[in-house]
Amino acid sequence: MWYFRKYNTIEDIHNMDIQSKVLKLIEKLRFRRAPKPPYSHVVQLGDPVLRCKAKIVEKTQLDTPEFKKLVNNMRKVVKRYKCVGISAPQLGIDLRVMAMTCPDLDQFAGSPQEYQLKGMQPYSYSVWVNPSMKVLDYKKEILSEGCESMRGFSADVARYSRIRLTGWDERGVEKSEELSGWLARIAQHELDHLDGRMYLDIAHLPSLTCSFWDRVNRTGGKVHISYYPNKII
């Protein structure tokens, strides 16, 4: 039997008012303005900016609010995602800017054996503007790589073992460093981003792996990968 209920008590009217406010809030959140680059999140494979060759940064851009916001957001993203490298295209900006870091052994989430195997070493957070590299050792090492713009996957990639990285810091001061091992790998990975390349383009494709395949099986597929922040449920 269908019938209409009369809402004539103070409690009913109060509840209706709350429901109306909740619906309006949901509608407002649904149609709120989308964020604009530079993002505070990392864009994912498929975003056209990841396939663009990034533009050279002019010295006149370094003091602009837009550039400073980009550099600030890059630092925040590296800290929030706990990653070792980031590039401007990954935040939606097609400029030749990248940043890299590497934790010391005490802060490394993996084992001491993994730290040593990858040739990792502590490296303070550093911004590189208009970076370029010179190969110092053409010997390549094959190790597994992942990428925040392709979350949940990894694959074996061959990289040069030793390079010289040259560029500016965020203030426009020239700098040059010799990098080897994992640091050389990070630099090459981020340089690829600046040229519109993904690690998948040069990876050994049969090694491509879902990083959580075992958890998918253990949980019957009940795994959720969050793209912001660094969280796997």
C-alpha positions as a printed NumPy array, in Angstrom:
array([[  0.   ,   0.   ,   0.   ],
       [  1.414,   3.415,  -1.007],
       [  0.803,   6.525,   0.984],
       [  2.2  ,   9.998,   1.547],
       [  3.51 ,  10.878,   4.965],
       [  2.887,  14.341,   6.32 ],
       [  5.963,  16.1  ,   7.749],
       [  4.443,  18.383,  10.297],
       [  6.583,  18.024,  13.389],
       [  9.509,  20.267,  14.279],
       [ 11.803,  17.233,  14.182],
       [ 10.644,  16.307,  10.672],
       [ 11.215,  19.831,   9.401],
       [ 14.674,  19.908,  11.016],
       [ 15.619,  16.588,   9.383],
       [ 14.424,  17.786,   5.996],
       [ 16.536,  20.927,   6.372],
       [ 19.644,  18.848,   7.164],
       [ 18.994,  16.57 ,   4.187],
       [ 18.619,  19.569,   1.91 ],
       [ 21.916,  21.043,   3.101],
       [ 23.711,  17.711,   2.633],
       [ 22.379,  17.371,  -0.922],
       [ 23.485,  20.902,  -1.753],
       [ 26.961,  20.196,  -0.351],
       [ 27.253,  16.997,  -2.395],
       [ 26.199,  18.883,  -5.511],
       [ 28.722,  21.622,  -4.793],
       [ 31.558,  19.139,  -4.313],
       [ 30.551,  17.268,  -7.434],
       [ 30.853,  20.304,  -9.65 ],
       [ 33.692,  22.09 ,  -7.897],
       [ 36.466,  23.464, -10.065],
       [ 39.092,  20.902, -11.003],
       [ 42.677,  21.666,  -9.888],
       [ 45.075,  23.166, -12.405],
       [ 48.775,  22.453, -13.011],
       [ 51.165,  22.369, -11.346],
       [ 49.248,  19.655,  -9.557],
       [ 49.767,  18.379,  -6.044],
       [ 49.273,  14.872,  -7.404],
       [ 51.111,  12.847, -10.046],
       [ 49.5  ,  12.484, -13.472],
       [ 49.111,   8.984, -14.87 ],
       [ 50.054,   7.25 , -18.117],
       [ 47.664,   8.446, -20.797],
       [ 47.917,  12.117, -19.895],
       [ 49.267,  13.804, -23.074],
       [ 51.768,  15.885, -21.084],
       [ 53.782,  12.723, -20.39 ],
       [ 54.439,  12.338, -24.115],
       [ 55.499,  15.938, -24.792],
       [ 59.099,  17.071, -25.112],
       [ 59.372,  19.576, -22.277],
       [ 60.36 ,  23.172, -22.984],
       [ 63.594,  24.873, -21.964],
       [ 63.251,  27.104, -18.893],
       [ 64.361,  30.696, -19.457],
       [ 66.267,  32.549, -16.73 ],
       [ 63.471,  35.142, -16.644],
       [ 61.027,  32.454, -15.519],
       [ 62.903,  31.524, -12.356],
       [ 61.568,  34.413, -10.261],
       [ 57.961,  34.106, -11.4  ],
       [ 55.221,  32.936,  -8.991],
       [ 54.335,  30.154, -11.45 ],
       [ 57.829,  28.663, -11.414],
       [ 58.147,  28.941,  -7.655],
       [ 54.805,  27.183,  -7.223],
       [ 55.988,  24.376,  -9.493],
       [ 59.193,  23.883,  -7.501],
       [ 57.278,  24.018,  -4.225],
       [ 54.722,  21.456,  -5.404],
       [ 57.461,  19.133,  -6.635],
       [ 59.034,  19.095,  -3.182],
       [ 55.662,  18.424,  -1.552],
       [ 54.883,  15.57 ,  -3.944],
       [ 58.252,  13.87 ,  -3.377],
       [ 57.701,  14.03 ,   0.374],
       [ 54.063,  12.953,   0.248],
       [ 54.551,  10.078,  -2.186],
       [ 57.886,   9.07 ,  -0.644],
       [ 59.411,   8.801,  -4.11 ],
       [ 63.025,   9.375,  -5.15 ],
       [ 62.38 ,  11.489,  -8.217],
       [ 59.814,  13.678,  -9.945],
       [ 59.63 ,  15.741, -13.12 ],
       [ 57.587,  18.817, -14.012],
       [ 55.574,  16.923, -16.676],
       [ 54.389,  14.543, -13.951],
       [ 52.737,  17.55 , -12.304],
       [ 51.215,  18.645, -15.606],
       [ 53.829,  21.249, -16.583],
       [ 55.888,  20.796, -19.77 ],
       [ 59.095,  22.412, -18.537],
       [ 62.55 ,  20.875, -18.232],
       [ 62.636,  20.668, -14.454],
       [ 63.208,  17.59 , -12.327],
       [ 64.079,  16.757,  -8.747],
       [ 65.699,  13.761,  -7.12 ],
       [ 66.668,  12.409,  -3.735],
       [ 67.672,   9.146,  -2.105],
       [ 67.252,   8.082,   1.532],
       [ 70.027,   6.802,   3.72 ],
       [ 69.953,   3.182,   4.81 ],
       [ 68.172,   3.926,   8.1  ],
       [ 65.242,   5.521,   6.246],
       [ 65.082,   2.984,   3.419],
       [ 61.901,   0.895,   3.457],
       [ 63.613,  -2.167,   1.99 ],
       [ 66.393,  -4.396,   3.256],
       [ 70.104,  -3.54 ,   3.587],
       [ 70.767,  -6.167,   0.912],
       [ 68.454,  -4.401,  -1.54 ],
       [ 70.046,  -1.038,  -0.733],
       [ 73.464,  -2.451,  -1.552],
       [ 72.309,  -4.401,  -4.623],
       [ 70.839,  -1.272,  -6.204],
       [ 73.949,   0.763,  -5.504],
       [ 71.979,   3.272,  -3.478],
       [ 73.564,   6.098,  -1.51 ],
       [ 72.17 ,   9.057,   0.449],
       [ 71.394,  12.095,  -1.683],
       [ 69.788,  15.283,  -0.424],
       [ 66.742,  16.595,  -2.275],
       [ 67.936,  18.548,  -5.292],
       [ 66.182,  20.433,  -8.104],
       [ 67.626,  20.36 , -11.617],
       [ 66.586,  22.903, -14.249],
       [ 67.377,  22.271, -17.942],
       [ 69.4  ,  19.167, -17.037],
       [ 71.516,  17.252, -19.521],
       [ 73.726,  14.223, -19.135],
       [ 76.988,  12.895, -20.455],
       [ 77.587,   9.148, -20.279],
       [ 80.802,   8.345, -18.403],
       [ 80.472,   4.563, -18.469],
       [ 78.583,   2.893, -21.301],
       [ 78.182,  -0.278, -19.285],
       [ 74.492,  -0.807, -18.536],
       [ 72.973,  -2.328, -15.431],
       [ 69.569,  -4.005, -15.426],
       [ 67.339,  -3.404, -12.412],
       [ 63.616,  -3.222, -11.759],
       [ 62.016,   0.231, -11.966],
       [ 58.638,   1.65 , -11.097],
       [ 57.084,   5.035, -11.75 ],
       [ 54.575,   7.202,  -9.894],
       [ 52.928,   7.905, -13.265],
       [ 52.312,   4.191, -13.75 ],
       [ 51.465,   3.103, -10.239],
       [ 51.3  ,  -0.525,  -9.311],
       [ 53.709,  -1.842, -11.946],
       [ 57.443,  -2.385, -12.378],
       [ 59.774,  -3.805, -15.023],
       [ 63.452,  -4.448, -15.704],
       [ 65.237,  -1.512, -17.342],
       [ 68.835,  -1.207, -18.56 ],
       [ 70.51 ,   2.099, -17.621],
       [ 74.026,   3.511, -17.903],
       [ 75.946,   2.896, -14.697],
       [ 77.738,   6.259, -14.511],
       [ 76.873,   9.694, -15.902],
       [ 77.602,  13.387, -15.425],
       [ 74.519,  15.51 , -14.834],
       [ 74.693,  19.218, -15.651],
       [ 72.106,  21.964, -15.226],
       [ 70.92 ,  24.757, -12.929],
       [ 69.435,  24.764,  -9.481],
       [ 66.095,  26.521,  -8.935],
       [ 67.889,  29.88 ,  -8.575],
       [ 69.686,  29.535, -11.895],
       [ 73.094,  28.646, -10.449],
       [ 74.978,  26.216, -12.69 ],
       [ 75.936,  22.863, -11.219],
       [ 77.398,  19.559, -12.353],
       [ 77.638,  16.208, -10.573],
       [ 78.96 ,  12.764, -11.324],
       [ 76.343,  10.136, -10.491],
       [ 76.595,   6.371, -10.371],
       [ 74.464,   3.409,  -9.401],
       [ 70.918,   4.156,  -8.304],
       [ 71.401,   7.928,  -8.497],
       [ 72.424,   7.651, -12.152],
       [ 69.31 ,   5.556, -12.736],
       [ 67.025,   8.108, -11.076],
       [ 68.501,  10.901, -13.182],
       [ 68.072,   8.948, -16.43 ],
       [ 64.497,   8.032, -15.507],
       [ 63.568,  11.675, -14.896],
       [ 65.43 ,  12.874, -18.   ],
       [ 63.303,  10.457, -20.008],
       [ 60.188,  12.153, -18.632],
       [ 61.482,  15.5  , -19.903],
       [ 61.715,  14.008, -23.403],
       [ 58.267,  12.434, -23.34 ],
       [ 59.436,   8.902, -22.638],
       [ 58.283,   6.37 , -20.047],
       [ 60.432,   3.58 , -18.629],
       [ 58.022,   1.181, -20.315],
       [ 59.362,   2.33 , -23.703],
       [ 62.778,   0.791, -23.023],
       [ 61.896,  -1.905, -20.481],
       [ 62.186,  -5.644, -20.988],
       [ 58.438,  -6.115, -21.462],
       [ 58.217,  -9.779, -20.37 ],
       [ 59.406,  -8.602, -16.931],
       [ 56.472,  -6.178, -16.524],
       [ 54.872,  -7.029, -13.196],
       [ 51.952,  -5.886, -11.107],
       [ 53.668,  -5.035,  -7.838],
       [ 50.737,  -6.377,  -5.805],
       [ 49.814,  -9.509,  -7.728],
       [ 50.289, -11.703,  -4.652],
       [ 48.103,  -9.454,  -2.507],
       [ 45.413,  -9.568,  -5.193],
       [ 45.369, -13.351,  -4.857],
       [ 45.464, -13.363,  -1.06 ],
       [ 42.541, -10.947,  -0.767],
       [ 40.433, -12.355,  -3.564],
       [ 40.995,  -9.241,  -5.635],
       [ 39.998,  -6.822,  -2.893],
       [ 42.905,  -4.425,  -3.399],
       [ 42.551,  -0.698,  -3.943],
       [ 45.423,   1.388,  -5.302],
       [ 45.169,   5.049,  -4.335],
       [ 46.787,   7.578,  -6.626],
       [ 46.995,  10.159,  -3.832],
       [ 48.705,   9.97 ,  -1.473],
       [ 51.063,   6.991,  -1.193],
       [ 48.625,   4.376,   0.035],
       [ 47.711,   0.83 ,  -0.935],
       [ 44.671,  -0.758,   0.709]])
